[in-house]
Structure formats: structure tokens, C-alpha cells
Amino acid sequence: MTMQPDVPSSSQMSPATWAMLIFLSILWGGSFFFTKVAVAEIAPMEIVLLRVLIAAIVLHAVLRLKGPAFPTTLSTFTPFLIMGLLNNAVPFGLLTWGQTELASGLAAILNAFTPISTVIILHLFTQTDRATPLKVAGVILGFCGVAVMIGAEAIAGVGDHVVAELACLGATVSYGFSALYGRRFRNTPALVTATGQLTGSSLILLVMVLVTGGAGFVDNWPSTPVIASMLGLALLSTALAYILFFRILSQAGPANVMLVTFLVPVSAILAGALVLGEVLEPRHWAGMALIAAALVTIDGRIPRLLLRRSRPGRERI
């Protein structure tokens, strides 16, 4: 298995990669529904553990059928353990704890810092993923879009729970470093990387749950709707989602794959409108327009085309 620690990223995604990114946002947007059902009977950290553990078991079964080699030594498995720590265990733990103190809207806005953290970290620690004016403008537009879409009332309590807010921001920094570290897996099959990461995070989270009091669901078997929601969360929003995540990472680079954070609230809100009949308010449309403008800006094709037409010879931005 080949791993490259420092390879250039593509700043422009193909239509197929954009489609995968949108589908990934739908899968992760659906996780809010699954979690809302499951949390009625299962503790948050136990949901996180079950989510990654079931997904890891299923992906191991798929690997056995498809044949790609899985790392079997400590030295080859350690990078996946680190990725599981950075991309699952640390951010999931911080966000889960942070949301016990914060309203969901504020937590979502803080989580939208993920692409900003990623751009900063990649700019500071790489030579091939440097921030550009278009990329910076795009992530700022995207963050503003999420904030507008969720609404001003969500930030009314900013500063009331500083430690919890810092925990949510810390999760975005962990995601940023996971994007940096994940660059080394660009030549590894996405199925292998997803299986390795989820196996590593399952081991870490199992220890965390046991240390903090054990798994309560063992004594209280959940109901059928909760079991179905956990399967949806594990199989769709985790196993399939992380295969897509690492495929996008390998094709378009770490900064681009983290743009999914801007699209997840859009998917969740549109799903609420289509499935639950929720009404889309003007702020939702305004926020989605800003996010669309952000993605167009980051993609760069349209801004460069407009610049070439207006200022020939000055299109490099």
C-alpha cells in the first residue's frame, strides 16, 4: 500500500466529484434525523461508538469479499489509528459534549468553521495546498451562508458557554488536521482507508465509553425504530459516507472535501422541507444562495472566465 505524505491537491473538481460531494452531504445531513431518533434511548457517546463500530464491521466484511489488503501489522495500522483519532474520536467527542451545553443552531454555525480551519492549517503546513484569494473568499462566503441560513437567533447566546463553544471549535481544528494527515492516503483505496479509520476510531471510542461508565444499551435493548435508525446511521451516514469522503479526498484534495460542511445544513433543511413539510423561510434561501456563491468562487471556473473577459491577461487569482 502506497502512502504519499505530500502531494498536490486539485483546486478544481470535476462534475462527477461535485456529484459525490453533494451525495455525501445528503448522507451526512440524514445523520441528524437518525441521531434524533436514536438519542431518545441511547446515550450520545454510545451512539457514536455504535455508529463507527457497526460501520467498521460491515466494511471489513466488504473487504473480505472485494479483496483489497487490510493492514495487519502495528506499523501499517498506526496511520489509520491516527486518522480515526483526528477525524472521528476527537471531533465526535468534542461536538457531542459541546452540544450538551449549546443549542443545535449555534453548534452548526461553529461546525461551519471546519473549511476555514482546514484552509488555514493546509496553508501553514503544506507547500502544495496554499490558500488563494478565491479559496479564502469562498470559505468566508460559505460560513456566512450557513450563519444566515440557521438564523441570527442561534448566535444570541454566544459567550454564555465559552468552554463548550471552544470544544466545538476544537473539533473543527481536529477535522482540519485530519484533512492534512489524510493526504497520505491518496494512493490507498478509499474502501481500505475508510475501513482502517473506522476500525481505529472504534477501538479508541470503545475505551472512552468504558472509561466513562460503560454501555448502557447492553442492559436496555433499544426499540425497533431506534435499531433501524442506528443501522441507517452506521451503514449510510458512516460506512458509505466515508468511502465517498476518501474517494473525494483522493481526487480533489483535503480542502475541497471539507466543503461538505457547508452543504450538510442545506441537505438537512431541504430534507425537512421535502419529507417533513417544513416551510423554507427567506433566510434559508438567502443562506443557500450564499453557499452556492461560495462553491462557485472556490471552484474558480466562472470567476476566472469573467476575469479573462474583463481584464485579459489578469486571470490568475
MIVOKOL-509538 format. One record per residue (C-alpha): x, y, z; residue in three letters; chain. Coordinates in Angstrom, 2 decimals. Layout:
[[X,Y,Z],"ALA","A"] ...
! end
This chain:
[[0.00,0.00,0.00],"MET","A"] [[1.48,3.32,-1.05],"THR","A"] [[1.11,6.46,1.01],"MET","A"] [[2.30,9.88,-0.06],"GLN","A"] [[2.66,12.48,2.66],"PRO","A"] [[2.88,15.50,0.38],"ASP","A"] [[1.14,15.59,-2.97],"VAL","A"] [[-0.55,18.48,-4.70],"PRO","A"] [[-4.30,18.88,-4.47],"SER","A"] [[-6.67,19.66,-7.29],"SER","A"] [[-8.25,23.06,-6.77],"SER","A"] [[-10.96,22.36,-9.34],"GLN","A"] [[-13.41,19.47,-9.11],"MET","A"] [[-14.96,17.53,-11.97],"SER","A"] [[-18.77,17.28,-12.29],"PRO","A"] [[-18.58,13.68,-11.02],"ALA","A"] [[-16.66,14.80,-7.92],"THR","A"] [[-19.17,17.59,-7.28],"TRP","A"] [[-21.95,14.98,-7.52],"ALA","A"] [[-20.18,12.79,-4.96],"MET","A"] [[-19.74,15.80,-2.65],"LEU","A"] [[-23.46,16.61,-2.86],"ILE","A"] [[-24.38,12.96,-2.24],"PHE","A"] [[-22.01,12.90,0.75],"LEU","A"] [[-23.75,15.97,2.17],"SER","A"] [[-27.11,14.18,1.82],"ILE","A"] [[-25.77,11.15,3.69],"LEU","A"] [[-24.35,13.30,6.48],"TRP","A"] [[-27.43,15.53,6.51],"GLY","A"] [[-29.52,12.40,7.12],"GLY","A"] [[-27.41,11.59,10.17],"SER","A"] [[-29.24,14.35,12.09],"PHE","A"] [[-32.56,12.52,11.60],"PHE","A"] [[-31.10,9.13,12.54],"PHE","A"] [[-29.40,10.58,15.62],"THR","A"] [[-32.56,12.40,16.72],"LYS","A"] [[-34.43,9.07,16.78],"VAL","A"] [[-31.62,7.10,18.43],"ALA","A"] [[-30.80,9.62,21.18],"VAL","A"] [[-34.21,9.00,22.78],"ALA","A"] [[-32.95,5.63,24.03],"GLU","A"] [[-29.15,5.59,23.64],"ILE","A"] [[-26.58,7.92,25.24],"ALA","A"] [[-24.73,10.24,22.79],"PRO","A"] [[-21.26,8.69,23.18],"MET","A"] [[-22.74,5.20,22.83],"GLU","A"] [[-24.41,6.30,19.58],"ILE","A"] [[-21.04,7.47,18.30],"VAL","A"] [[-19.41,4.17,19.28],"LEU","A"] [[-22.15,2.04,17.69],"LEU","A"] [[-22.09,4.20,14.59],"ARG","A"] [[-18.41,3.63,13.84],"VAL","A"] [[-18.26,0.05,15.19],"LEU","A"] [[-21.13,-1.27,13.06],"ILE","A"] [[-19.75,0.56,10.03],"ALA","A"] [[-16.27,-0.89,10.60],"ALA","A"] [[-17.63,-4.45,10.90],"ILE","A"] [[-19.63,-4.09,7.68],"VAL","A"] [[-16.68,-2.62,5.77],"LEU","A"] [[-14.42,-5.45,6.95],"HIS","A"] [[-16.96,-7.90,5.50],"ALA","A"] [[-16.97,-5.97,2.22],"VAL","A"] [[-13.17,-6.01,2.15],"LEU","A"] [[-13.18,-9.78,2.56],"ARG","A"] [[-15.42,-10.06,-0.49],"LEU","A"] [[-13.65,-7.48,-2.67],"LYS","A"] [[-10.11,-8.47,-1.80],"GLY","A"] [[-8.08,-5.28,-1.06],"PRO","A"] [[-5.47,-5.97,1.60],"ALA","A"] [[-6.07,-4.56,5.07],"PHE","A"] [[-3.05,-3.57,7.22],"PRO","A"] [[-2.29,-6.34,9.70],"THR","A"] [[0.82,-5.01,11.46],"THR","A"] [[1.04,-2.26,14.05],"LEU","A"] [[3.26,-0.11,11.83],"SER","A"] [[0.85,-0.23,8.87],"THR","A"] [[-2.26,0.16,11.02],"PHE","A"] [[-0.97,3.10,13.12],"THR","A"] [[-1.68,5.76,10.41],"PRO","A"] [[-5.33,4.62,10.31],"PHE","A"] [[-5.49,4.78,14.10],"LEU","A"] [[-4.22,8.37,13.98],"ILE","A"] [[-6.76,9.22,11.26],"MET","A"] [[-9.53,7.68,13.36],"GLY","A"] [[-8.43,9.80,16.32],"LEU","A"] [[-8.33,13.06,14.31],"LEU","A"] [[-11.36,12.53,12.07],"ASN","A"] [[-13.73,10.67,14.40],"ASN","A"] [[-12.88,10.17,18.06],"ALA","A"] [[-11.67,13.69,18.97],"VAL","A"] [[-14.18,15.78,16.94],"PRO","A"] [[-17.14,13.47,17.67],"PHE","A"] [[-16.34,13.58,21.38],"GLY","A"] [[-15.90,17.36,21.44],"LEU","A"] [[-19.04,18.04,19.39],"LEU","A"] [[-21.13,15.58,21.40],"THR","A"] [[-20.06,17.16,24.67],"TRP","A"] [[-20.36,20.70,23.30],"GLY","A"] [[-23.93,20.10,22.15],"GLN","A"] [[-24.97,19.15,25.67],"THR","A"] [[-24.38,22.83,26.56],"GLU","A"] [[-25.22,24.59,23.28],"LEU","A"] [[-28.27,24.98,21.07],"ALA","A"] [[-28.04,22.92,17.88],"SER","A"] [[-28.07,26.05,15.68],"GLY","A"] [[-25.02,27.56,17.36],"LEU","A"] [[-23.23,24.21,17.22],"ALA","A"] [[-23.93,24.01,13.47],"ALA","A"] [[-22.53,27.50,12.91],"ILE","A"] [[-19.40,26.69,14.91],"LEU","A"] [[-19.02,23.44,12.96],"ASN","A"] [[-19.07,25.52,9.75],"ALA","A"] [[-15.63,26.76,10.76],"PHE","A"] [[-14.28,23.39,9.51],"THR","A"] [[-13.37,24.56,5.97],"PRO","A"] [[-11.84,27.74,7.43],"ILE","A"] [[-9.71,25.73,9.88],"SER","A"] [[-8.74,23.38,7.07],"THR","A"] [[-7.64,26.17,4.72],"VAL","A"] [[-5.54,27.79,7.47],"ILE","A"] [[-3.90,24.51,8.53],"ILE","A"] [[-3.12,23.46,4.96],"LEU","A"] [[-1.71,26.92,4.20],"HIS","A"] [[0.56,26.81,7.26],"LEU","A"] [[1.77,23.22,6.98],"PHE","A"] [[1.99,22.49,3.23],"THR","A"] [[3.53,23.92,0.11],"GLN","A"] [[1.00,22.42,-2.31],"THR","A"] [[-2.30,23.41,-0.67],"ASP","A"] [[-1.75,27.11,-0.18],"ARG","A"] [[-4.66,29.48,0.37],"ALA","A"] [[-5.63,31.58,-2.65],"THR","A"] [[-7.80,34.73,-2.71],"PRO","A"] [[-10.64,32.78,-4.33],"LEU","A"] [[-10.43,29.98,-1.76],"LYS","A"] [[-10.39,32.41,1.17],"VAL","A"] [[-13.29,34.41,-0.24],"ALA","A"] [[-15.21,31.20,-0.87],"GLY","A"] [[-14.88,29.77,2.63],"VAL","A"] [[-15.87,33.11,4.17],"ILE","A"] [[-18.94,33.29,1.90],"LEU","A"] [[-19.82,29.70,2.81],"GLY","A"] [[-19.54,30.34,6.53],"PHE","A"] [[-21.74,33.44,6.19],"CYS","A"] [[-24.24,31.36,4.22],"GLY","A"] [[-24.52,28.76,6.99],"VAL","A"] [[-24.92,31.52,9.60],"ALA","A"] [[-27.64,33.29,7.58],"VAL","A"] [[-29.48,30.05,6.86],"MET","A"] [[-29.56,28.97,10.51],"ILE","A"] [[-30.59,32.45,11.68],"GLY","A"] [[-29.46,35.24,13.96],"ALA","A"] [[-31.26,33.76,16.97],"GLU","A"] [[-28.76,30.90,17.00],"ALA","A"] [[-25.91,33.25,17.95],"ILE","A"] [[-27.86,35.09,20.63],"ALA","A"] [[-26.22,33.03,23.37],"GLY","A"] [[-22.63,33.27,22.12],"VAL","A"] [[-20.30,33.61,25.08],"GLY","A"] [[-22.66,32.02,27.60],"ASP","A"] [[-20.89,28.66,27.40],"HIS","A"] [[-17.36,29.53,26.34],"VAL","A"] [[-15.81,26.13,27.11],"VAL","A"] [[-18.45,24.29,25.11],"ALA","A"] [[-18.04,26.74,22.23],"GLU","A"] [[-14.27,26.22,22.30],"LEU","A"] [[-14.88,22.46,22.28],"ALA","A"] [[-16.90,22.76,19.05],"CYS","A"] [[-14.22,24.98,17.51],"LEU","A"] [[-11.60,22.47,18.66],"GLY","A"] [[-13.48,19.81,16.71],"ALA","A"] [[-13.10,21.88,13.52],"THR","A"] [[-9.35,22.16,14.16],"VAL","A"] [[-9.17,18.38,14.58],"SER","A"] [[-11.02,17.95,11.27],"TYR","A"] [[-8.52,20.35,9.69],"GLY","A"] [[-5.57,18.31,10.88],"PHE","A"] [[-7.31,15.12,9.74],"SER","A"] [[-7.52,16.64,6.25],"ALA","A"] [[-3.81,17.44,6.42],"LEU","A"] [[-2.95,13.94,7.64],"TYR","A"] [[-5.36,12.30,5.20],"GLY","A"] [[-3.25,13.48,2.26],"ARG","A"] [[-1.03,10.44,2.82],"ARG","A"] [[-3.87,8.08,1.88],"PHE","A"] [[-4.44,9.48,-1.61],"ARG","A"] [[-2.98,6.35,-3.25],"ASN","A"] [[-4.76,3.96,-0.89],"THR","A"] [[-8.14,2.52,-1.99],"PRO","A"] [[-10.97,4.50,-0.40],"ALA","A"] [[-12.55,1.31,0.94],"LEU","A"] [[-9.34,0.39,2.77],"VAL","A"] [[-8.88,3.88,4.20],"THR","A"] [[-12.50,4.09,5.39],"ALA","A"] [[-12.27,0.64,6.99],"THR","A"] [[-8.96,1.45,8.65],"GLY","A"] [[-10.12,4.80,10.02],"GLN","A"] [[-13.39,3.41,11.38],"LEU","A"] [[-11.59,0.44,12.93],"THR","A"] [[-9.13,2.77,14.65],"GLY","A"] [[-11.85,5.12,15.90],"SER","A"] [[-13.92,2.14,17.12],"SER","A"] [[-11.05,0.98,19.32],"LEU","A"] [[-10.49,4.48,20.71],"ILE","A"] [[-14.19,5.17,21.33],"LEU","A"] [[-14.70,1.76,22.94],"LEU","A"] [[-12.06,2.64,25.51],"VAL","A"] [[-13.61,6.11,26.01],"MET","A"] [[-17.11,4.69,26.58],"VAL","A"] [[-15.89,2.02,29.00],"LEU","A"] [[-13.82,4.53,30.97],"VAL","A"] [[-16.78,6.91,31.27],"THR","A"] [[-19.22,4.35,32.60],"GLY","A"] [[-19.83,1.55,30.15],"GLY","A"] [[-22.50,0.91,27.55],"ALA","A"] [[-25.99,1.35,28.99],"GLY","A"] [[-27.72,-0.04,25.88],"PHE","A"] [[-26.39,-3.51,26.77],"VAL","A"] [[-28.86,-3.68,29.68],"ASP","A"] [[-31.64,-1.81,27.87],"ASN","A"] [[-32.15,-3.21,24.38],"TRP","A"] [[-33.38,-0.40,22.10],"PRO","A"] [[-36.69,-0.43,20.25],"SER","A"] [[-37.07,-1.36,16.58],"THR","A"] [[-37.20,2.28,15.31],"PRO","A"] [[-34.00,3.06,17.22],"VAL","A"] [[-32.28,-0.05,15.86],"ILE","A"] [[-33.33,0.93,12.33],"ALA","A"] [[-32.01,4.46,12.87],"SER","A"] [[-28.68,3.13,14.16],"MET","A"] [[-28.35,0.92,11.09],"LEU","A"] [[-29.08,3.89,8.83],"GLY","A"] [[-26.56,5.99,10.74],"LEU","A"] [[-23.90,3.29,10.56],"ALA","A"] [[-24.41,1.94,7.04],"LEU","A"] [[-25.40,5.07,5.12],"LEU","A"] [[-24.13,8.08,7.10],"SER","A"] [[-20.87,6.40,8.13],"THR","A"] [[-19.74,3.36,6.09],"ALA","A"] [[-20.88,4.57,2.66],"LEU","A"] [[-20.22,8.21,3.54],"ALA","A"] [[-16.57,7.65,4.45],"TYR","A"] [[-15.91,5.65,1.29],"ILE","A"] [[-17.15,8.70,-0.62],"LEU","A"] [[-15.19,11.04,1.66],"PHE","A"] [[-11.86,9.36,0.97],"PHE","A"] [[-12.61,9.00,-2.75],"ARG","A"] [[-13.23,12.76,-2.97],"ILE","A"] [[-10.11,13.40,-0.87],"LEU","A"] [[-8.00,11.39,-3.31],"SER","A"] [[-9.47,13.10,-6.38],"GLN","A"] [[-9.89,16.71,-5.26],"ALA","A"] [[-7.74,17.23,-2.19],"GLY","A"] [[-8.36,17.91,1.51],"PRO","A"] [[-9.62,21.50,1.25],"ALA","A"] [[-12.30,20.59,-1.28],"ASN","A"] [[-13.64,17.56,0.59],"VAL","A"] [[-14.20,19.69,3.70],"MET","A"] [[-16.59,21.89,1.69],"LEU","A"] [[-19.18,19.25,2.51],"VAL","A"] [[-19.59,21.07,5.85],"THR","A"] [[-21.31,23.92,4.01],"PHE","A"] [[-23.61,21.55,2.13],"LEU","A"] [[-24.74,19.40,5.07],"VAL","A"] [[-27.05,22.11,6.56],"PRO","A"] [[-28.53,22.67,3.09],"VAL","A"] [[-29.27,18.94,2.73],"SER","A"] [[-30.76,18.76,6.22],"ALA","A"] [[-33.04,21.79,5.65],"ILE","A"] [[-34.17,20.62,2.20],"LEU","A"] [[-34.87,17.15,3.60],"ALA","A"] [[-37.01,18.73,6.30],"GLY","A"] [[-38.97,20.62,3.64],"ALA","A"] [[-39.41,17.62,1.34],"LEU","A"] [[-40.02,14.87,3.90],"VAL","A"] [[-41.49,16.67,6.90],"LEU","A"] [[-43.24,19.52,5.08],"GLY","A"] [[-41.25,22.22,6.88],"GLU","A"] [[-41.53,25.71,5.38],"VAL","A"] [[-38.45,27.29,3.82],"LEU","A"] [[-38.06,30.85,5.07],"GLU","A"] [[-36.36,33.73,3.22],"PRO","A"] [[-33.22,33.29,5.36],"ARG","A"] [[-32.94,29.68,4.14],"HIS","A"] [[-33.00,30.77,0.50],"TRP","A"] [[-30.54,33.60,1.22],"ALA","A"] [[-28.17,31.27,3.04],"GLY","A"] [[-28.30,28.70,0.25],"MET","A"] [[-27.60,31.43,-2.32],"ALA","A"] [[-24.50,32.49,-0.37],"LEU","A"] [[-23.33,28.87,-0.11],"ILE","A"] [[-23.86,28.40,-3.86],"ALA","A"] [[-21.82,31.56,-4.49],"ALA","A"] [[-19.12,30.21,-2.16],"ALA","A"] [[-18.86,26.91,-4.04],"LEU","A"] [[-18.73,28.71,-7.41],"VAL","A"] [[-16.00,31.00,-6.05],"THR","A"] [[-13.92,28.13,-4.69],"ILE","A"] [[-14.35,26.11,-7.88],"ASP","A"] [[-12.90,29.09,-9.74],"GLY","A"] [[-14.00,28.39,-13.29],"ARG","A"] [[-16.69,31.07,-13.56],"ILE","A"] [[-14.70,33.80,-11.70],"PRO","A"] [[-11.65,33.13,-13.92],"ARG","A"] [[-13.78,33.21,-17.06],"LEU","A"] [[-15.32,36.53,-16.04],"LEU","A"] [[-11.90,37.95,-15.19],"LEU","A"] [[-10.43,36.87,-18.53],"ARG","A"] [[-13.24,38.65,-20.34],"ARG","A"] [[-12.98,41.84,-18.32],"SER","A"] [[-9.19,42.02,-17.84],"ARG","A"] [[-7.28,39.97,-20.43],"PRO","A"] [[-4.00,38.67,-19.07],"GLY","A"] [[-5.02,39.17,-15.42],"ARG","A"] [[-6.95,35.94,-14.82],"GLU","A"] [[-4.53,34.32,-12.34],"ARG","A"] [[-6.27,34.50,-8.96],"ILE","A"] 
! end
